[in-house]
Amino acid sequence: MAAPILRCISRGQGLGIPGLSGVLPVGLREAHSGAQGLLAMQKARGLFKEFFPERGTKTELPELFDRGTAGNFPQTIYCGFDPTADSLHVGHLLALLGLFHFQRAGHNVIALVGGATARLGDPSGRTKEREALEAERVQSNARALRQGLKALAANHQQLFANGRTWGNFTVLDNSAWYQKQDLVDFLAAVGGHFRMGTLLSRLSVQTRLKSPEGMSLAEFLYQVLQAYDFYYLFQHYRCRVQLGGSDQLGNIMSGYEFIQKYLKLFTFLPLPEIDHIMQLHVKEPEKRGPQKRLATEVTKLVHGQEGLDSAKRCTQALYHSSIEALEVMSDQELKELFKEASFSELVLDPGTSVLDTCRKANAIPGGPRGYRMITEGGVSINHRQVTNPESVLVVGQHILKNGLSLLKIGKRNFYIIKWLQL
C-alpha cells in the first residue's frame, strides 16, 4: 500500500548561497536532548524517507540543530504547499506534522503556499502536464489553503501544548515576491546560476521529455522557481532546511505495522505510549484501540476540540443508535451526518400521529401502501421502530429535546424533521 511520507531536500547551492546545505533525515518526537537526540527520535518515528545531500546527516545536520553551537539555534525549516485545490488533504497533513515536530523542538517553521508556482504546475511524478488553472482560481485556492494552514496551526498550539517553548509558525505565499519581479531582471539575476545539464538530468524532466506529450517550458522552469523560493527564504528568514514530499512508502506493511506506523506519523504521542497501545491491541484487537486513538488525535488536530466532540456525537448516533447523541446534535450536524436526508420544518399540531408525520415529510406513498409500510415495521423514529400508524407523537420519545426527529424508512432512506412551535 502506498502512503504519503516525507523526504528532506536541500536546494539553492546553484545560487551560490554559503553554507546552504540544510538536510532532514527521519521522523521526530516529543522531547529532545540535543541534536543527536532529536535526530535519533526522527529516525525512530520514521516520518521521513530520504534526505539530500546525503553527507549532511553525519556532520552538518547535527551541528545545524545543536543548541550548544553558538548562532545555530533556532533554525528555520520550510515546506511548500501548491494550491491546486481549495482544501488540504492527508498528504499535506503529513508534511505539516513534520513542521510541527520541528516547531515543538523550538525551531521556527514556514508553510509556504505556492500562489505563483501553482500556475506553472509541478511536473514531479506526472506523466503529462497538469491542466492549467486560471489566475483567479489559484488565488482563491491559495487563500483557502492559507486559512486552513493557520487553523491547523492554531489547533496544534491550543490542544497539543506540552509546556515547552515552541518556535514560530509562519504562513507565506510566494506570489508576494514574484508579483514584484520583472521577467528580464529575474532571468538576468538568477538564470546564470543554473546549468542546463543539471536541470535536464532531473528524473522528472527526463521522464517527461521521453513521453509522447513532452514537457512545456512553464513546467521546466518550475524547479528554478522552487529553488529561488528557498533562496528568498534564506535571505529573508535565514531558512536553511526544506521539507519535501514523497508519495511512495516503498513496502507493503502488515496491519499491525500499518497502524503502528500511522500512530507514529500522524500523532504527537510519545513512542513508549504507542508501544503500550499496540501491546493492548495484541491482547484485545476487537476493541480497535489504536484505530480509535488515531482517529481521535487526527480529528482533534484538523478540526479542533469542537470538531472532535461533534465527530464523537455523530459516531454514537450513526453506529451505536444513541438517542442521547441525537438529542444534543445540531441541525447542521444531522445534515452533515445524513447528507442524503431530506430536511423538513413542520408545525406540531395537537394529535399529530406517526402516519401524519410520514406523509407531511413525503416519506411514504399515499393510501394503503404507506399505511402498511408502518405496520410491517419499515419505519423508525429516532432509531426506534414504530408499527402503529395512529400513535400520537410524544415529546421526549418521537421528538427529541433539541426539537428534531430522525425518520428512517426502510434501511437507507432518512428524513430530518425540525418541529416548530413546540
C-alpha positions in Angstrom: 0.0 0.0 0.0 1.4 3.4 -1.0 1.2 6.1 1.6 2.5 9.7 1.8 5.7 10.2 3.7 8.4 12.9 3.7 11.8 13.3 2.4 14.3 16.0 3.0 15.7 18.2 0.3 18.3 20.9 0.2 18.3 23.4 -2.6 19.9 26.7 -3.6 23.6 25.7 -3.9 23.4 26.7 -7.6 22.6 30.2 -6.4 25.9 30.3 -4.5 24.4 30.6 -1.0 27.2 29.9 1.5 26.5 27.1 3.9 23.1 26.3 2.4 23.2 22.5 2.7 20.4 22.0 5.1 19.1 18.4 5.4 16.5 16.4 7.1 16.6 12.7 7.9 13.9 10.7 9.5 10.9 11.4 12.0 10.5 13.4 15.2 9.5 13.3 18.9 8.1 14.9 21.9 11.2 15.5 24.0 14.8 16.2 22.7 18.2 16.1 24.3 20.5 17.9 21.9 20.8 17.5 18.2 21.7 13.8 18.4 18.6 13.1 20.5 16.4 14.9 18.0 17.8 13.0 15.0 17.6 9.7 16.8 13.9 10.2 17.5 13.3 11.4 14.0 14.7 8.1 12.8 12.6 6.1 15.3 9.4 7.8 14.3 10.0 7.1 10.6 8.4 10.3 9.3 10.9 10.9 6.5 12.1 8.7 3.7 15.3 10.2 2.3 17.4 13.3 2.5 19.7 15.4 0.4 22.6 16.0 0.4 23.4 12.6 1.9 26.6 13.7 3.7 24.7 16.2 5.8 23.2 13.7 8.2 26.6 12.8 9.7 28.1 16.2 10.2 26.3 19.2 9.0 22.8 18.4 10.3 23.8 17.6 13.9 25.7 20.9 14.0 22.8 22.7 12.5 20.4 21.6 15.2 22.8 21.7 18.1 21.6 24.0 20.8 25.2 24.3 22.2 26.6 25.7 19.0 26.6 29.5 19.1 24.3 31.0 16.5 22.8 27.7 15.4 19.6 27.8 17.5 16.8 28.1 16.5 16.9 27.1 12.8 14.2 27.8 10.3 12.5 25.0 8.2 10.0 25.4 5.4 7.7 23.2 3.4 5.8 24.2 0.2 2.1 23.6 -0.5 0.8 24.2 -4.0 -2.8 25.4 -4.1 -4.1 23.1 -6.9 -7.3 22.6 -4.9 -9.2 24.7 -2.3 -8.5 22.5 0.7 -5.8 20.5 2.4 -5.5 16.7 2.1 -3.9 13.9 4.1 -0.6 14.3 2.2 -0.5 17.9 3.4 -1.2 16.8 6.9 1.8 14.6 7.0 4.1 17.4 5.8 2.6 19.7 8.4 3.3 17.2 11.1 6.9 17.3 10.1 6.9 21.1 10.5 5.0 20.8 13.8 7.6 18.4 15.3 10.4 20.9 14.5 8.3 23.7 15.9 7.8 21.7 19.1 11.6 21.3 19.3 12.0 25.1 19.4 12.7 25.8 15.7 10.8 28.2 13.5 8.8 26.8 10.7 7.3 28.2 7.5 4.4 26.9 5.5 4.8 28.3 2.0 1.8 28.4 -0.2 2.7 28.4 -3.9 0.3 31.0 -5.1 2.7 31.8 -8.0 4.3 28.4 -8.8 0.9 26.6 -8.9 0.1 28.4 -12.1 3.1 26.6 -13.7 2.4 23.1 -12.3 4.9 20.8 -10.6 5.9 18.1 -13.1 7.2 15.7 -10.4 5.6 12.3 -10.6 3.3 13.2 -13.5 3.2 11.6 -17.0 1.5 14.6 -18.6 1.1 18.3 -18.0 -1.4 19.5 -15.3 -4.5 21.2 -16.5 -3.8 25.0 -16.4 -5.6 26.9 -13.6 -6.9 30.4 -14.1 -5.2 33.1 -12.0 -8.5 33.8 -10.1 -8.9 30.1 -9.3 -5.3 29.8 -8.0 -5.7 33.0 -5.9 -8.9 31.5 -4.4 -7.3 28.2 -3.7 -4.3 29.9 -2.1 -6.5 31.9 0.2 -8.3 28.8 1.3 -5.0 26.9 1.9 -3.6 29.8 3.9 -6.7 29.8 6.1 -6.6 26.0 6.5 -2.9 26.1 7.5 -3.5 28.8 10.1 -6.4 26.9 11.5 -4.4 23.7 11.9 -1.5 25.7 13.5 -4.0 27.2 15.9 -5.4 23.8 16.8 -1.9 22.5 17.4 -1.0 25.4 19.6 -4.2 25.2 21.6 -4.8 21.5 22.0 -1.3 19.9 22.0 0.8 22.2 24.1 3.4 20.4 26.2 4.7 23.2 28.5 7.8 23.8 26.4 8.8 26.8 24.4 8.0 26.3 20.8 9.2 28.1 17.7 7.1 30.3 15.5 4.7 29.0 12.8 4.5 31.4 9.8 2.3 31.1 6.6 3.7 32.8 3.5 2.7 32.9 -0.2 5.4 33.1 -2.9 3.2 35.3 -5.0 4.2 38.1 -2.7 7.7 38.2 -4.1 7.1 37.0 -7.7 4.5 39.7 -8.3 7.2 42.3 -7.8 9.6 40.6 -10.2 10.3 41.8 -13.7 10.9 38.9 -16.0 14.0 40.1 -17.7 15.5 41.3 -14.4 14.7 38.0 -12.8 16.3 35.9 -15.6 19.4 38.2 -15.7 19.9 37.9 -11.9 19.0 34.2 -11.4 19.2 32.4 -14.7 23.0 32.4 -14.9 23.3 30.3 -11.7 21.5 27.3 -13.3 23.2 24.9 -15.7 21.1 23.3 -18.4 22.8 19.9 -18.0 21.9 19.7 -14.3 18.3 20.8 -14.9 17.9 18.3 -17.8 19.3 15.5 -15.7 16.4 15.6 -13.2 14.4 12.3 -13.3 11.1 14.2 -13.5 12.4 16.1 -16.6 13.9 13.0 -18.2 10.6 11.1 -17.8 8.5 13.8 -19.3 10.9 14.5 -22.2 10.7 10.9 -23.2 6.9 10.8 -23.1 4.7 11.5 -26.1 3.4 14.7 -24.6 6.8 16.1 -23.9 7.3 19.0 -21.4 6.4 22.6 -21.6 8.8 25.5 -20.7 6.5 26.5 -17.9 6.8 23.1 -16.2 10.5 23.0 -16.9 11.0 26.3 -15.1 9.1 25.1 -12.0 12.3 23.7 -10.5 14.0 27.1 -11.0 11.3 28.9 -9.1 11.2 26.4 -6.3 14.9 26.8 -5.9 14.5 30.6 -5.9 11.9 30.2 -3.1 14.5 28.5 -1.0 17.0 31.3 -1.8 14.4 34.0 -0.9 13.6 32.4 2.4 17.2 32.0 3.2 17.9 35.7 2.5 14.9 37.0 4.5 14.2 34.3 7.1 17.6 32.5 7.4 15.8 29.3 6.4 18.4 26.5 5.8 16.2 23.4 5.7 13.5 22.4 3.3 10.9 19.7 3.8 9.6 18.0 0.6 7.1 15.2 -0.1 7.0 11.7 -1.5 4.0 9.6 -2.3 5.9 6.3 -2.1 6.1 4.3 1.1 8.1 1.5 -0.6 6.9 -1.6 1.2 3.5 -3.1 1.9 3.1 -3.5 5.7 1.0 -5.8 7.7 -2.0 -4.5 9.6 -0.1 -4.3 12.9 2.8 -2.4 11.4 0.5 -0.2 9.3 -1.4 1.1 12.3 1.8 1.5 14.4 3.4 3.4 11.6 0.4 5.7 11.3 0.3 6.4 15.1 3.9 7.5 14.8 3.4 9.6 11.7 0.1 11.3 12.4 0.2 11.9 16.2 2.4 13.5 18.8 2.1 10.6 21.1 5.5 9.6 22.7 6.9 6.4 21.2 6.6 4.4 24.5 2.9 5.2 24.7 2.4 4.0 21.1 4.2 0.7 22.0 1.8 0.3 25.0 -1.2 0.9 22.8 -0.1 -1.7 20.4 0.6 -4.2 23.2 -3.0 -3.8 24.4 -4.2 -4.2 20.8 -2.5 -7.6 20.5 -4.4 -8.7 23.6 -7.8 -7.3 22.6 -7.8 -6.5 18.9 -11.6 -6.4 18.8 -11.6 -3.1 20.8 -9.7 -1.4 17.9 -7.9 0.8 20.4 -5.1 2.0 18.1 -7.6 2.9 15.3 -9.8 4.9 17.7 -6.9 6.7 19.2 -5.5 7.6 15.8 -8.9 8.9 14.7 -9.2 11.0 17.9 -5.8 12.6 17.6 -6.0 13.4 13.9 -9.6 14.8 14.2 -8.6 17.0 17.1 -5.6 18.4 15.2 -7.6 19.0 12.0 -11.0 20.1 13.3 -10.2 21.2 16.9 -11.9 20.1 20.1 -15.3 21.2 18.9 -14.9 19.1 15.8 -13.8 16.1 17.8 -16.8 16.4 20.1 -19.1 16.6 17.0 -17.4 13.6 15.4 -18.0 11.6 18.6 -21.6 12.5 18.7 -22.0 11.6 15.0 -20.3 8.2 15.6 -22.6 7.4 18.5 -25.7 8.4 16.6 -24.8 6.6 13.4 -23.1 3.4 14.5 -24.5 2.9 18.0 -28.0 4.2 17.5 -27.6 6.5 20.5 -30.7 8.6 21.4 -28.6 10.7 23.8 -26.2 11.6 20.9 -29.1 12.6 18.7 -30.6 14.8 21.3 -27.5 17.1 21.6 -26.8 17.3 17.8 -27.5 20.5 15.9 -29.4 20.8 12.7 -26.1 21.2 10.8 -24.6 18.1 12.4 -27.6 16.0 11.4 -27.5 17.4 7.9 -23.7 16.6 7.6 -24.2 13.1 9.1 -27.2 12.2 6.9 -26.1 14.0 3.8 -28.7 12.4 1.6 -31.6 13.0 4.0 -34.5 15.3 3.2 -34.9 18.2 5.7 -38.4 19.4 6.6 -39.7 22.0 9.0 -43.2 21.1 10.3 -45.6 22.6 12.8 -46.6 20.2 15.6 -50.4 20.2 15.7 -52.2 18.6 18.6 -52.8 14.9 18.0 -50.2 14.6 15.2 -49.7 10.9 14.5 -46.9 8.8 13.1 -48.8 8.5 9.9 -49.4 12.2 9.7 -45.7 12.8 10.2 -44.6 10.4 7.5 -47.0 11.9 5.0 -46.1 15.5 5.7 -42.5 14.6 5.2 -43.3 12.9 1.9 -41.6 9.8 3.3 -44.2 7.2 2.4 -46.6 6.9 -0.5 -50.3 7.7 0.0 -53.1 5.2 0.5 -52.9 1.7 2.0 -49.4 1.1 0.8 -47.9 3.8 3.0 -50.0 2.6 5.9 -48.7 -0.9 5.5 -45.1 0.2 5.5 -45.6 1.4 9.0 -47.5 -1.7 10.3 -45.0 -4.0 8.7 -42.0 -2.5 10.6 -40.5 -0.4 7.8 -40.5 2.9 9.7 -38.5 4.0 12.7 -38.3 7.4 14.5 -35.1 8.2 16.4 -33.8 4.7 15.9 -36.9 3.2 17.4 -39.2 1.1 15.3 -42.9 2.3 15.1 -45.6 -0.1 14.0 -48.8 1.8 14.9 -49.6 4.5 12.3 -52.2 6.1 14.7 -49.7 6.6 17.6 -49.6 10.3 18.6 -46.1 11.8 18.7 -44.7 12.2 22.2 -42.1 14.8 23.1 -39.0 13.1 24.5 -39.7 9.9 22.6 -40.6 10.7 19.0 -39.5 14.3 19.3 -36.0 14.9 20.9 -35.1 17.6 23.3 -33.5 19.6 20.5 -36.8 19.7 18.7 -35.7 17.3 16.0 -36.9 13.9 14.7 -34.9 11.4 12.7 -37.3 9.4 10.5 -36.0 6.3 8.7 -37.9 4.5 6.0 -36.5 1.1 5.1 -32.8 0.6 5.6 -31.3 3.7 3.9 -33.8 6.5 3.5 -33.5 9.2 6.2 -35.7 12.3 6.8 -34.8 15.0 9.3 -37.7 16.9 10.7 -37.4 20.1 12.7 -40.5 20.8 14.7 -41.8 24.4 15.0 -43.8 26.0 17.8 -43.2 23.3 20.4 
